[in-house]
Amino acid sequence: MWRRWISLVVVGSTKRCCVVADGHRPHAYSAGRDLGDALLDALFSRSQEGLHVYDQELRLVQVNTAARLMDEFPVAGMVGRTLPEILRTFDVSDRAAIEDTARQVMGSGNPVFNLPVRIRNRPDLTVEAVVSVSIFRLQHSDGSVLGVAATLTDITARVRAEEGLRLLNDAATRIGTTLDVFRTAAEFCDLAVPVLADTVTVDVYDTVLRGHAPRPESREQEATLRRAGFRSEAGPDSQGVPQVGEVDTYPPGTPYRAVLDTLAPTLLGRLDEDASWLDPRRRRDARILGAGAHSMLLVPIRARGLVLGLACFYRWRNPIPFDRTDLALAEQLTSHTALCLDNARQYGRERSVARILTGRLTRPEAPRSAAVDLAHTYLPAGSGGAWFDAIPLSGARVALVAGDAASVKGGADPAAMGELRASIEALADLDLLPDEILQRLHDLASRPHAVPDEAAGLSTRKSAPASCLCLVYDSITRLCTAASAGHPAPVLIHPDGQAEQLDIAIGPPLGQGIGDYRVAERVLPAGTTLLLYNSALLSGPPMKGRSFSDRIADAYAVAAPGSSLQARCDSLALALGPDQLSHDAFLLLALTRTFGPSHTNAWVFPNTPATVSRARKAAREQLERWGIDADLGDSTALIVSELVTNAVRYADGPIQLRLILGDTLTCEVADDSSTAPHLRRALDTDENGRGLYITARLTRRWGVRSARRGKTIWAEQDLTAPSRRTAPDEPDHIDVASP
């Protein structure tokens, strides 16, 4: 690039002009005094470009008084001051670096071009500009150094445009990385602060979070929205008003409501504390006044013809108020974010439908006091229909259920599978035995139901058959009870690593044939691991002379000894599963736990009236050994009295009382009567009928568990920190058997 600069030599009242070509020896020429004066007059009093001349001590000796920005930055009155003083006056951040650059130019003679410098008017910090500075050495025709000259070009508009383009480019890659409304709103706020604003908020209609399109009448009412995103320069721990997740309203007469009503982006370049719409009694307005916000932008969030919410931008730390350029940038940024939010809304709607139809295939979690530790691996093939659940039951038991529709001829029926899973959870909550649960599910699946038919409108048909395995494990007795409806039997891995398949009579799939299901019972060794799976896992590569349980034992033995249960589950699933899945496969591992004698006790009493006081005394003594405080002990004694009294009244044989200490305190009373009690509200004049009512009021939940002969009434109470004082000689946790 061809460069040329003009060296100005100012010595007393004599002015001489020289033209110096880059890389060549200066060629001085004599010009008339009038030409030199005219040139200097044009440069210093008529040119729009800034021109500063400094001597060898970097002291300002002459300045162009006609340059742009002279009114905002009156440097003409600073003649005689040094460069550091001038830079300090205009609040330049890198003052030392600029001074060093000027001295290097003076010493080496190598000019510096297009150095961006941001300047501010210190008396009025709302005035800011960016200038491009070029620095040249001034020298006499004989080569002696006289000083430096600096030209200043206003590039504020160009820099702002470049910053805006960078912001929009970043938005394309940083906003909308997930299909989650809250995450997308957070990404938007994180990007806009502090580049565009000091605080940014995003509020959306609640219907957006539910996946629905907001209706027009939503804006015509009180404009109730939920805070989805917030970011402030005050720090990452600062919370907005309202906080993220909370709901607030935009009352009439406020700019927020006006923007939602008119859908017109609004710039409030100056916030007056006396504005009629600012009410210090409202939390949001009090925060705005307290932070000292001086200007704001309000932009409706619109996408695909829908109004999703409102984005608000505030400045309180940056003294420069918003202008129309900022408003245009905020509109572009919000428009892109609105599309991402609407994508998240539509995804949420489709995901909700899918969850209703097929149920969630999330990792089953059990309470800390559950009877098993769980791990699972799900290998999707896109067919759906495979599922599993872990359902905590009363008495330190757990129900493990697994099913598969894709493995049965006829394919998966998502709606039927959703109904089936909901029915299993309801039936398990009734404490039915596994074979009874499968029998009722078979009856439900065998019923014809109405389905849409394109030709006939509605027709009736039965649900497609589905396999199901139901297994109940009792962590006190270590009894495993299981029944199967066309589903593969579970595999037991003993503590020594040996594997065997549980011997179960496999009945017909649900909804097919005659439902005849039988229970298999087995007392498991402490530390046994149960493996539940579907038939897709059986289609792996066969091994000559090795059964499926043998393959499991081999794979389990080499599955990272000492690793976590989840790591072993993942390793097993990959080792057993086929390379090409025809439908979804899963593997569920349940490491059995055992309640030790320090956390449970049981008594058998004769069926006599004196048993009530004896049972109450036994319970109090046991609670005292467990370190249970008096309040919980009194309520437990009352529950024991009521339940044992009912057993004495309605049963004939012996009565069993059992207490279980886990995350909750469970009281169980078993008798030989098959009559299930019912909760009722006794009248003030009744002498009886309040036993179960009192029990229900004192406990977190209660129920009746039927047996082959008789029943068990159980009641659970919450354990709080003050209510339990663990004795020094007893363990703090449930005894857990591990392999």
For each residue, the residues with C-beta under 8 A, 3 or more apart:
1:
2: 22
3: 22 111 113
4: 19 20 21 22
5: 20 22 111 136 149
6: 17 18 19 20 43 149
7: 18 20 26 136 137 138 139 149
8: 15 17 40 43 53 62 138 149
9: 15 16 18 138 139 140 146
10: 15 53 61 62 146
11: 14 16 146
12:
13:
14: 11
15: 8 9 10 36 37 40
16: 9 11 36 141
17: 6 8 31 35 36 39 40
18: 6 7 9 26 28 29 141
19: 4 6 26 27 29
20: 4 5 6 7 24 26 27
21: 4 24 26 27
22: 2 3 4 5
23:
24: 20 21 27
25:
26: 7 18 19 20 21 139 141
27: 19 20 21 24
28: 18 141
29: 18 19
30:
31: 17 35 36
32: 35 36
33: 36 37
34: 37 38
35: 17 31 32 38 39
36: 15 16 17 31 32 33 39 40
37: 15 33 34 40 41
38: 34 35 41 42
39: 17 35 36 42 43
40: 8 15 17 36 37 43 44
41: 37 38 44 45 46
42: 38 39 45 46 47
43: 6 8 39 40 46 47 51 64
44: 40 41 47 51 62 63 64 65 66
45: 41 42 64 65 66
46: 41 42 43 66
47: 42 43 44 51 64 66 67
48: 66 67 68
49: 64 67 68 151 152 153
50: 63 64 67 68 69 70 131 150 151 152 153 154
51: 43 44 47 63 64 67 149 150 151 152
52: 60 62 63 64 75 149 150 152
53: 8 10 60 61 62 63 138 147 148 149
54: 58 59 60 61 83 102 147 148 149 150
55: 58 59 61 146 147
56: 106 145 146 147
57: 82
58: 54 55 82 83 84 99 102 103 106 147 148
59: 54 55 80 81 82 83
60: 52 53 54 63 75 78 79 80 81 82 83 86
61: 10 53 54 55 79 80 147
62: 8 10 44 52 53 79
63: 44 50 51 52 53 60 67 75 76 78 79
64: 43 44 45 47 49 50 51 52 67 70
65: 44 45 70 76
66: 44 45 46 47 48 70
67: 47 48 49 50 51 63 64 70 152
68: 48 49 50 154
69: 50 72 73 129 131 152 154
70: 50 64 65 66 67 73 74 75 76
71: 74
72: 69 121 127 129
73: 69 70 90 119 121 127 129
74: 70 71 77 78
75: 52 60 63 70 78 86 90
76: 63 65 70 79
77: 74
78: 60 63 74 75 81 85 86 89
79: 60 61 62 63 76
80: 59 60 61
81: 59 60 78 85 86 89
82: 57 58 59 60 85 86
83: 54 58 59 60 86 87 98 99 102
84: 58 87 88 95 99
85: 78 81 82 88 89
86: 60 75 78 81 82 83 89 90
87: 83 84 90 92 95 98 99
88: 84 85 91 92 95
89: 78 81 85 86 122
90: 73 75 86 87 119 120 121 122
91: 88 119 120 121 122 125
92: 87 88 95 98 117 118 119
93: 118
94: 97 98 117
95: 84 87 88 92 98 99
96: 99 100
97: 94 100 101
98: 83 87 92 94 95 101 102 115 117 133
99: 58 83 84 87 95 96 102 103
100: 96 97 103 104
101: 97 98 104 105 112 115 135
102: 54 58 83 98 99 105 106 135 148 150
103: 58 99 100 106 107
104: 100 101 107 108 110 112
105: 101 102 108 109 110 111 112 135 136 137 148
106: 56 58 102 103 137 145 147 148
107: 103 104
108: 104 105 137
109: 105 137 139
110: 104 105
111: 3 5 105 134 135 136 137
112: 101 104 105 115 133 134 135
113: 3 134
114: 132 133 134
115: 98 101 112 132 133 134 135
116: 130 131 132 133 155 159
117: 92 94 98 130 131 132 133
118: 92 93 128 129 130
119: 73 90 91 92 128 129 130 131
120: 90 91 125 127 128
121: 72 73 90 91 124 125 127 128
122: 89 90 91 125
123:
124: 121 127
125: 91 120 121 122 128 319 320
126: 319 320 321
127: 72 73 120 121 124
128: 118 119 120 121 125 156 320
129: 69 72 73 118 119 154 156
130: 116 117 118 119 154 155 156 159
131: 50 69 116 117 119 152 153 154 155 156
132: 114 115 116 117 152 153 155
133: 98 112 114 115 116 117 150 151 152
134: 111 112 113 114 115 150 151
135: 101 102 105 111 112 115 148 149 150
136: 5 7 105 111 148 149 150 151
137: 7 105 106 108 109 111 145 147 148
138: 7 8 9 53 145 146 147 148 149
139: 7 9 26 109 143 144 145 146
140: 9 143 144 146
141: 16 18 26 28
142:
143: 139 140
144: 139 140
145: 56 106 137 138 139
146: 9 10 11 55 56 138 139 140
147: 53 54 55 56 58 61 106 137 138
148: 53 54 58 102 105 106 135 136 137 138
149: 5 6 7 8 51 52 53 54 135 136 138
150: 50 51 52 54 102 133 134 135 136
151: 49 50 51 133 134 136
152: 49 50 51 52 67 69 131 132 133
153: 49 50 131 132
154: 50 68 69 129 130 131 157
155: 116 130 131 132 158 159
156: 128 129 130 131 159 160
157: 154 160 161
158: 155 161 162
159: 116 130 155 156 162 163
160: 156 157 163 164 325
161: 157 158 164 165
162: 158 159 165 166
163: 159 160 166 167 195
164: 160 161 167 168 325 329 332
165: 161 162 168 169
166: 162 163 169 170
167: 163 164 170 171 191 192 195 196 329 333
168: 164 165 171 172 329 332 333 336
169: 165 166 172 173
170: 166 167 173 174 191
171: 167 168 174 175 188 191 333 336 337
172: 168 169 175 336
173: 169 170
174: 170 171 177 187 190 191
175: 171 172 184 187 188 191 336 337 340
176: 184 187 336 337 339 340 343 344
177: 174 183 187
178: 183 184 344
179: 343 344 347 348
180: 183 184 344
181: 184 185 204 208 209 228 341 344 345 348
182: 185 186 228 229 244 245
183: 177 178 180 186 187
184: 175 176 178 180 181 187 188 229 337 340 341 344
185: 181 182 188 189 202 204 228 229 337 341
186: 182 183 189 190 229 231
187: 174 175 176 177 183 184 190 191
188: 171 175 184 185 191 192 200 202 229 311 333 334 337 340
189: 185 186 192 193 200 201 202 229 230 231
190: 174 186 187 193 231
191: 167 170 171 174 175 187 188 195 333
192: 167 188 189 195 196 197 200 231 313 330 333
193: 189 190 196 197 198 199 200 231 232 233
194: 197 198 233 317 318
195: 163 167 191 192
196: 167 192 193 200 313 326 329 330 333
197: 192 193 194 200 297 313 314 315 318 322 330
198: 193 194 232 233 293 314 315 316 317 318
199: 193 230 231 232 233 234 240 291 293 313 314 316
200: 188 189 192 193 196 197 229 230 231 232 311 312 313 314
201: 189 227 229 230 240 311 312
202: 185 188 189 227 228 229 230 301 309 310 311 337
203: 225 226 227 228 248 309 310 312
204: 181 185 208 209 225 226 228 301 308 309 341
205: 208 214 218 224 225 226 307 308 309
206: 209 210 224 225 226 247
207: 210 212 213 214 215 218
208: 181 204 205 211 212 214 308 309 341 345
209: 181 204 206 226 228 345 348
210: 206 207 348 349 352
211: 208 345 346 347 348 349 350 351 352
212: 207 208 345 349
213: 207 306 345
214: 205 207 208 218 219 306 307 308
215: 207 218
216: 219 220
217: 220 221
218: 205 207 214 215 221 223 224
219: 214 216 223 260 261 307
220: 216 217 261
221: 217 218 224
222: 249 250 251
223: 218 219 249 250 251 256 257 260
224: 205 206 218 221 247 248 249
225: 203 204 205 206 247 248 249 250 309 310
226: 203 204 205 206 209 245 246 247
227: 201 202 203 230 240 242 243 244 245 246 247 248
228: 181 182 185 202 203 204 209 244 309
229: 182 184 185 186 188 189 200 201 202 244
230: 189 199 200 201 202 227 239 240 243 244
231: 186 189 190 192 193 199 200
232: 193 198 199 200 235 238 240
233: 193 194 198 199 317
234: 199 238 291
235: 232 238
236:
237:
238: 232 234 235
239: 230 243 244
240: 199 201 227 230 232 243 244 287
241: 283 284 286 287
242: 227 246 247 248 283 284
243: 227 230 239 240 246
244: 182 227 228 229 230 239 240
245: 182 226 227
246: 226 227 242 243
247: 206 224 225 226 227 242
248: 203 224 225 227 242 283 284
249: 222 223 224 225
250: 222 223 225 254 256 257 260 310
251: 222 223 254 257 282
252: 257
253: 257 276 277
254: 250 251 257 258 277
255: 258 259 266 268 277 296 298
256: 223 250 259 260 298 310 312
257: 223 250 251 252 253 254 260 261
258: 254 255 261 262 266
259: 255 256 262 263 264 265 266 298 299 300 310
260: 219 223 250 256 257 263 300 307 310
261: 219 220 257 258
262: 258 259
263: 259 260 300 302 307
264: 259 300
265: 259 297 298 299 300 327 330 331
266: 255 258 259 297 298
267: 295 297 322 323 324 326 327
268: 255 271 295 296 297 298 322
269: 295 321 322 323
270: 294 295 321
271: 268 275 278 288 293 294 295 296
272: 275
273: 278 289
274: 278
275: 271 272 278
276: 253
277: 253 254 255
278: 271 273 274 275 285 288 289
279: 282 285
280: 285 286 289
281: 285 286
282: 251 279 285 286
283: 241 242 248 286 287
284: 241 242 248 287 288
285: 278 279 280 281 282 288 289
286: 241 280 281 282 283 289 290
287: 240 241 283 284 290 291
288: 271 278 284 285 291 293 314
289: 273 278 280 285 286 292 293
290: 286 287
291: 199 234 287 288 314 316
292: 289 316
293: 198 199 271 288 289 296 314 315 316
294: 270 271 315 316 319 321
295: 267 268 269 270 271 314 315 321 322
296: 255 268 271 293 312 313 314 315 322
297: 197 265 266 267 268 312 313 322 326 327 330
298: 255 256 259 265 266 268 310 311 312 313
299: 259 265 310 311 312 313 327 330 331 334
300: 259 260 263 264 265 307 309 310 311 334
301: 202 204 307 308 309 310 311 334 337 338 341
302: 263 305 306 307 308 335 338
303: 306 308 335 338 339 341 342
304: 339 342
305: 302
306: 213 214 302 303 342
307: 205 214 219 260 263 300 301 302
308: 204 205 208 214 301 302 303 338 341 342 345
309: 202 203 204 205 208 225 228 300 301 341
310: 202 203 225 250 256 259 260 298 299 300 301
311: 188 200 201 202 298 299 300 301 330 334 337
312: 200 201 203 256 296 297 298 299
313: 192 196 197 199 200 296 297 298 299 322 326 330
314: 197 198 199 200 288 291 293 295 296
315: 197 198 293 294 295 296 318 320 321 322
316: 198 199 291 292 293 294
317: 194 198 233
318: 194 197 198 315
319: 125 126 294
320: 125 126 128 315
321: 126 269 270 294 295 315
322: 197 267 268 269 295 296 297 313 315 326 327
323: 267 269 326 327
324: 267 327 328
325: 160 164 328 329
326: 196 267 297 313 322 323 329 330
327: 265 267 297 299 322 323 324 330 331
328: 324 325 331 332
329: 164 167 168 196 325 326 332 333
330: 192 196 197 265 297 299 311 313 326 327 333 334
331: 265 299 327 328 334 335
332: 164 168 328 329 335 336
333: 167 168 171 188 191 192 196 329 330 336 337
334: 188 299 300 301 311 330 331 337 338
335: 302 303 331 332 338 339
336: 168 171 172 175 176 332 333 339 340
337: 171 175 176 184 185 188 202 301 311 333 334 340 341
338: 301 302 303 308 334 335 341 342
339: 176 303 304 335 336 342 343
340: 175 176 184 188 336 337 343 344
341: 181 184 185 204 208 301 303 308 309 337 338 344 345
342: 303 304 306 308 338 339 345 346
343: 176 179 339 340 346 347
344: 176 178 179 180 181 184 340 341 347 348
345: 181 208 209 211 212 213 308 341 342 348 349
346: 211 342 343 349 350
347: 179 211 343 344 350 351
348: 179 181 209 210 211 344 345 351 352
349: 210 211 212 345 346 352 353
350: 211 346 347 353 354
351: 211 347 348 354 355
352: 210 211 348 349 355 356
353: 349 350 356 357
354: 350 351 357 358
355: 351 352 358 359 360
356: 352 353 418
357: 353 354 414 415 417 418
358: 354 355 361 384 385 387 414 417 418
359: 355 387 417 418 421
360: 355
361: 358 378 386 387
362:
363: 374 376
364: 374 376 388 389 390 588
365: 374 390
366: 370 371 372 373 374 390 392 398
367: 370 392 663
368: 663
369: 396 662 663 664 734
370: 366 367 373 390 392 398 593
371: 366 396 397 398 473 474 475 592 593
372: 366 390 398 400 473 475 530 590 591 592 593
373: 366 370 565 590 591 593 736
374: 363 364 365 366 390 565 588 589 590 591
375: 564 565 566 568 569 588 589 591
376: 363 364 388 569 586 587 588 589
377: 569 570 572 573 574 586 587
378: 361 386 584 585 586
379: 536 573 577 581 584 585 586
380: 581 584
381: 536 581 582 583 584 585
382: 584
383: 386 406 412 582 583 584
384: 358 405 406 412 414 417 584
385: 358 404 405 406 407 411 412 414 417 466 583 584
386: 361 378 383 403 404 405 406 407 534 536 583 584 585 586
387: 358 359 361 402 403 404 417 421 586
388: 364 376 400 401 402 403 532 586 588
389: 364 399 400 401 402 421 424 425
390: 364 365 366 370 372 374 398 399 400 588 590
391: 398 399 400 401 424 425 428 429
392: 366 367 370 397 398
393: 397 398 399 428 431 472
394: 397 431 666 668 703 705 714 716
395: 474 476 658 660 666 668 705 712 714
396: 369 371 474 475 476 595 600 660 662 666
397: 371 392 393 394 472 473 474 475
398: 366 370 371 372 390 391 392 393 472 473 475 590
399: 389 390 391 393 428 434 470 471 472
400: 372 388 389 390 391 469 470 471 472 473 530 532 588 590
401: 388 389 391 424 428 468 469 470 471
402: 387 388 389 468 469 487 532 533 534 586 588
403: 386 387 388 417 420 421 466 467 468 469 487 534
404: 385 386 387 407 408 466 467 487 534 535 536
405: 384 385 386 408 411 412 413 416 417 464 465 466 467
406: 383 384 385 386 411 412 536 583 584
407: 385 386 404 467 534 535 536 583
408: 404 405 464 465 466 467 486 509
409: 465
410: 464 465
411: 385 405 406 464
412: 383 384 385 405 406 417 464
413: 405 416 417 463 464 466
414: 357 358 384 385 417 418
415: 357 418 419
416: 405 413 419 420 445 463 464 466
417: 357 358 359 384 385 387 403 405 412 413 414 420 421 466
418: 356 357 358 359 414 415 421 422
419: 415 416 422 423 444
420: 403 416 417 423 424 441 444 445 466 468 510
421: 359 387 389 403 417 418 424 425
422: 418 419 425 426
423: 419 420 426 427 440 441 444
424: 389 391 401 420 421 427 428 437 441 468 470
425: 389 391 421 422 428 429
426: 422 423 429 430
427: 423 424 430 432 436 437 440 441
428: 391 393 399 401 424 425 431 432 437 470
429: 391 425 426 703
430: 426 427 703
431: 393 394 428 703 704 705 706
432: 427 428 436 437 440 706
433: 436 437 472 481 483 519 706
434: 399 437 438 470 471 472 481 482 483 517 519
435: 438 439 483 517 518 519
436: 427 432 433 439 440
437: 424 427 428 432 433 434 440 441 470 483
438: 434 435 441 442 468 470 483 484 485 507 510 515 517
439: 435 436 442 443 515 517
440: 423 427 432 436 437 443 444
441: 420 423 424 427 437 438 444 445 468 485 510
442: 438 439 445 446 485 508 510 511 515 517
443: 439 440 446 447 515
444: 419 420 423 440 441 447 510
445: 416 420 441 442 462 463 465 466 510 511
446: 442 443 462 511 515
447: 443 444 462
448: 460 461 462
449: 460 461 462 463
450: 458 459 460
451: 458 459 460 461
452: 457 458 459
453: 456 457 458 459
454:
455:
456: 453 459
457: 452 453
458: 450 451 452 453
459: 450 451 452 453 456
460: 448 449 450 451
461: 448 449 451
462: 445 446 447 448 449 511
463: 413 416 445 449 466 511
464: 405 408 410 411 412 413 416 511
465: 405 408 409 410 445 486 508 509 510 511 512
466: 385 403 404 405 408 413 416 417 420 445 463 485 486 509 510 511
467: 403 404 405 407 408 484 485 486 487 509 510 534 535
468: 401 402 403 420 424 438 441 484 485 486 487 509 510
469: 400 401 402 403 482 483 484 485 487 488 489 490 532
470: 399 400 401 424 428 434 437 438 482 483 484
471: 399 400 401 434 480 481 482 490 530 532
472: 393 397 398 399 400 433 434 480 481 482
473: 371 372 397 398 400 478 479 480 481 524 530 590 592
474: 371 395 396 397 477 478 479 480 481
475: 371 372 396 397 398 478 592 593 594 595 734
476: 395 396 594 595 600 660
477: 474 523
478: 473 474 475 523 524 525 526 592 594
479: 473 474 521 522 523 524
480: 471 472 473 474 502 521 522 523 524 530
481: 433 434 471 472 473 474 519 520 521
482: 434 469 470 471 472 489 490 502 504 519 520 522
483: 433 434 435 437 438 469 470 504 507 517 518 519 520
484: 438 467 468 469 470 487 488 489 504 505 506 507 517
485: 438 441 442 466 467 468 469 506 507 508 509 510 515 517
486: 408 465 466 467 468 506 507 508 509 510 512
487: 402 403 404 467 468 469 484 506 534 535
488: 469 484 506 533 534 535 538
489: 469 482 484 501 502 503 504 506
490: 469 471 482 501 502 504 530 531 532 533
491: 499 500 501 502 530 531 533 548 549 552
492: 499 500 501 502 522 524 528 529 530 531
493: 497 498 499 528 529 530 531 552 553 556 739
494: 497 498 499 500 525 528
495: 525 526 527 528 737 739
496:
497: 493 494 553 556 557 739
498: 493 494 553
499: 491 492 493 494 531 549 550 552 553 556
500: 491 492 494 549
501: 489 490 491 492 547 548 549
502: 480 482 489 490 491 492 520 522
503: 489 520
504: 482 483 484 489 490 518 520
505: 484 517 518 520
506: 484 485 486 487 488 489
507: 438 483 484 485 486 515 516 517 518
508: 442 465 485 486 512 513 514 515 516
509: 408 465 466 467 468 485 486 512 513
510: 420 438 441 442 444 445 465 466 467 468 485 486 515
511: 442 445 446 462 463 464 465 466
512: 465 486 508 509
513: 508 509
514: 508
515: 438 439 442 443 446 485 507 508 510
516: 507 508
517: 434 435 438 439 442 483 484 485 505 507
518: 435 483 504 505 507
519: 433 434 435 481 482 483
520: 481 482 483 502 503 504 505
521: 479 480 481
522: 479 480 482 492 502
523: 477 478 479 480
524: 473 478 479 480 492 528 592
525: 478 494 495 528
526: 478 495 592 594 737
527: 495 591 592 594 737 738 739
528: 492 493 494 495 524 525 592
529: 492 493 589 590 591 592 739
530: 372 400 471 473 480 490 491 492 493 589 590 592
531: 490 491 492 493 499 552 572 587 588 589 590
532: 388 400 402 469 471 490 587 588 590
533: 402 488 490 491 537 538 576 585 586 587 588
534: 386 402 403 404 407 467 487 488 537 584 585 586
535: 404 407 467 487 488 538 539
536: 379 381 386 404 406 407 539 577 578 581 582 583 584 585 586
537: 533 534 540 573 576 577 585 586 587
538: 488 533 535 548
539: 535 536 578 582
540: 537 551 576 577 578
541: 578 579
542:
543: 546 550 551
544:
545:
546: 543 550 551 554
547: 501 550 551
548: 491 501 538 551 552
549: 491 499 500 501 552 553
550: 499 543 546 547 553 554
551: 540 543 546 547 548 554 555 575 576
552: 491 493 499 531 548 549 555 556 572 576
553: 493 497 498 499 549 550 556 557
554: 546 550 551 557 558
555: 551 552 558 559 571 572 575 576
556: 493 497 499 552 553 559 568 572
557: 497 553 554 561
558: 554 555 561
559: 555 556 563 567 568 571 572 575
560: 563 567 568 571
561: 557 558
562:
563: 559 560 567 568 571
564: 375 567 568
565: 373 374 375 568 569 589 591
566: 375 569 570
567: 559 560 563 564 570 571
568: 375 556 559 560 563 564 565 571 572 589
569: 375 376 377 565 566 572 573 587 588 589
570: 377 566 567 573 574
571: 555 559 560 563 567 568 574 575
572: 377 531 552 555 556 559 568 569 575 576 587 589
573: 377 379 537 569 570 576 577 585 586 587
574: 377 570 571 577
575: 551 555 559 571 572
576: 533 537 540 551 552 555 572 573 587
577: 379 536 537 540 573 574 581 585
578: 536 539 540 541 581 582
579: 541
580:
581: 379 380 381 536 577 578 584 585
582: 381 383 536 539 578
583: 381 383 385 386 406 407 536
584: 378 379 380 381 382 383 384 385 386 406 534 536 581
585: 378 379 381 386 533 534 536 537 573 577 581
586: 376 377 378 379 386 387 388 402 533 534 536 537 573
587: 376 377 531 532 533 537 569 572 573 576
588: 364 374 375 376 388 390 400 402 531 532 533 569
589: 374 375 376 529 530 531 565 568 569 572
590: 372 373 374 390 398 400 473 529 530 531 532
591: 372 373 374 375 527 529 565 738 739
592: 371 372 473 475 478 524 526 527 528 529 530 737
593: 370 371 372 373 475 734 735 736 737
594: 475 476 478 526 527 735 736 737
595: 396 475 476 599 600 660 662 734 735
596: 599 600 731 734 735
597: 600 601
598: 730 731 735
599: 595 596 660 661 662 734 735
600: 396 476 595 596 597 658 659 660 661
601: 597 622 658 659
602: 656 657 658 659
603: 615 618 656 657 658
604: 654 655 656
605: 608 611 614 615 644 654 655 656 657
606: 611 654 655
607: 611 647 648 651 652 653 654 655 671
608: 605 611 648
609: 612 648
610: 613 614
611: 605 606 607 608 614 615 644 648 655
612: 609 615 616 641 644 645 648
613: 610 616 617
614: 605 610 611 617 618
615: 603 605 611 612 618 619 640 641 644 655 657
616: 612 613 619 620 637 640 641 644
617: 613 614 620 621
618: 603 614 615 621 622 657
619: 615 616 622 623 636 637 640 657 659 667
620: 616 617 623 624 633 636 637
621: 617 618 624 625
622: 601 618 619 625 626 659
623: 619 620 626 628 632 633 636 659
624: 620 621 627 628 633
625: 621 622 727
626: 622 623 661 724 726 727 730
627: 624 724 725 726 727 730
628: 623 624 632 633 636 665 723 724 725
629: 632 633 722 723 724 725
630: 633 634
631: 634 635 723
632: 623 628 629 635 636 665 717 719 723 724
633: 620 623 624 628 629 630 636 637
634: 630 631 637 638
635: 631 632 638 639 698 717
636: 619 620 623 628 632 633 639 640 659 665 667 717
637: 616 619 620 633 634 640 641
638: 634 635 641 642 694 698
639: 635 636 642 643 667 694 695 698 699 715 717
640: 615 616 619 636 637 643 644 657 667 669
641: 612 615 616 637 638 644 645
642: 638 639 645 646 691 692 694 695
643: 639 640 646 647 667 669 691 695 713 715
644: 605 611 612 615 616 640 641 647 648 655 657 669
645: 612 641 642 648 649 691
646: 642 643 649 650 669 677 691 692 713
647: 607 643 644 650 651 655 669 670 671 673 713
648: 607 608 609 611 612 644 645 651 655
649: 645 646
650: 646 647 671 673 675 677
651: 607 647 648 655 671 672 673 710
652: 607 672 673
653: 607 671 672 710
654: 604 605 606 607 671 672
655: 604 605 606 607 611 615 644 647 648 651 669 670 671
656: 602 603 604 605 668 669 670 671
657: 602 603 605 615 618 619 640 644 667 668 669
658: 395 600 601 602 603 667 668 669 670
659: 600 601 602 619 622 623 636 665 666 667 668
660: 395 396 476 595 599 600 665 666 668
661: 599 600 626 665 719
662: 369 396 595 599 665 666 734
663: 367 368 369 719
664: 369 700 716 717 718 719
665: 628 632 636 659 660 661 662 716 717 718 719
666: 394 395 396 659 660 662 714 715 716 717
667: 619 636 639 640 643 657 658 659 714 715 716 717
668: 394 395 656 657 658 659 660 712 713 714 715
669: 640 643 644 646 647 655 656 657 658 712 713 714
670: 647 655 656 658 707 710 711 712 713
671: 607 647 650 651 653 654 655 656 710 711
672: 651 652 653 654 709 710
673: 647 650 651 652 710 711
674: 706 709 710 711
675: 650 711
676: 704 706 711
677: 646 650 691 692 704 713
678: 692
679: 692 693 696
680: 689 692 693
681: 693
682: 686 688 689 690 693
683: 686
684:
685:
686: 682 683 689 690
687:
688: 682 691
689: 680 682 686 693
690: 682 686 693 694
691: 642 643 645 646 677 688 694 695
692: 642 646 677 678 679 680 695 696 702
693: 679 680 681 682 689 690 696 697
694: 638 639 642 690 691 697 698
695: 639 642 643 691 692 698 699 702 715
696: 679 692 693 699 702
697: 693 694
698: 635 638 639 694 695 715 717
699: 639 695 696 702 715 716 717
700: 664 716 717 718
701: 715 716
702: 692 695 696 699 713 714 715 716
703: 394 429 430 431 713 714
704: 431 676 677 711 712 713 714
705: 394 395 431 711 712 713 714
706: 431 432 433 674 676 711
707: 670 710 711 712
708:
709: 672 674
710: 651 653 670 671 672 673 674 707
711: 670 671 673 674 675 676 704 705 706 707
712: 395 668 669 670 704 705 707
713: 643 646 647 668 669 670 677 702 703 704 705
714: 394 395 666 667 668 669 702 703 704 705
715: 639 643 666 667 668 695 698 699 701 702
716: 394 664 665 666 667 699 700 701 702
717: 632 635 636 639 664 665 666 667 698 699 700
718: 664 665 700
719: 632 661 663 664 665 723 724
720: 723 724
721: 724
722: 629
723: 628 629 631 632 719 720
724: 626 627 628 629 632 719 720 721
725: 627 628 629
726: 626 627 730 732
727: 625 626 627 730
728:
729:
730: 598 626 627 726 727
731: 596 598 735
732: 726
733: 736
734: 369 475 593 595 596 599 662
735: 593 594 595 596 598 599 731
736: 373 593 594 733
737: 495 526 527 592 593 594
738: 527 591
739: 493 495 497 527 529 591
